[in-house]
Amino acid sequence: MRLIATTILVLVTAFATAQEYDTLLAKGVENIKEKNFESAAESFEEALPLANGDNEKFALHVNLAYSCMMAGYTDKALESYSEAIRLHGYDRNLHFQRAAAYMQAARPDDAIEDCNTIIKKNPEDAEAMLMRAEAHMAKGDNGKAQKGFIEVMNREPGNLNARLGLAMTYKNEKLYEKASLLIGLLIEEFPDNAALYIARSDIEREEGLFELALMDIDRAIEIDPDNAEYYTLQAILLENCGKKSAADKSRNKAEILKNSPIK
């Protein structure tokens, strides 16, 4: 009788554990749908000790990594991406996502390593090539970055990020005319892309052309009036132009937007 009772207790405990795991997993998934990423990460982390086998652990780590990335917990995301890769082996998307996390953590060498792993498996993976070029640029290796961006453009001539990245490498080398020309061509092609005006404004600011830079910032704000960062940049340029009162208004607008609830 004691053996039977013990067996029943074990089965009941295992069932309860499985139920709790399923509840936490479902709660985490629901939190992701609601974009409540901090709560999602907490649910997945709480479920980890209850996972039964590598498959369940893998699923939890993938979801935990994503939730942590979205919540801004980059180091924690990297831990879970690495654990998911350890459990599953090579997975293109996981290596790419981990590379993006490494970029966010200012670890471009590690991002390059993940991109190289992907490209070794698929030499035509332009997305991984693009991130690798961006990682080289983050390291200050403009030569390798340029080569990478051009490699992407050879495969995808219309790739906006590769073309913009190439322009930014010229800016980094203080080849301002060359950089401005490239971005100008992109603006002609994509006149409603605010990021392009911000990029050209950055070049003009470095050249000391504050009035021109301010015109580009103003255009970016017309396109995207709810971007707090744009008003901060506008304030800096207004100060450079000696317009302190207008700069204060831009800073106040930036603070209002930063403190506004996310829609």
Secondary structure, 3 states (H helix, E strand, C coil): CHHHHHHHHHHHHHHHHHHHHHHHHHHHHHHHHCCCHHHHHHHHHHHHHHCCCHHHHHHHHHHHHHHHHHHCCHHHHHHHHHHHHHHHCCCHHHHHHHHHHHHHCCCHHHHHHHHHHHHHHCCCCHHHHHHHHHHHHHHCCHHHHHHHHHHHHHHCCCCHHHHHHHHHHHHHCCCHHHHHHHHHHHHHHCCCCHHHHHHHHHHHHHHCCHHHHHHHHHHHHHHCCCCHHHHHHHHHHHHHCCCHHHHHHHHHHHHHHHCCCCC
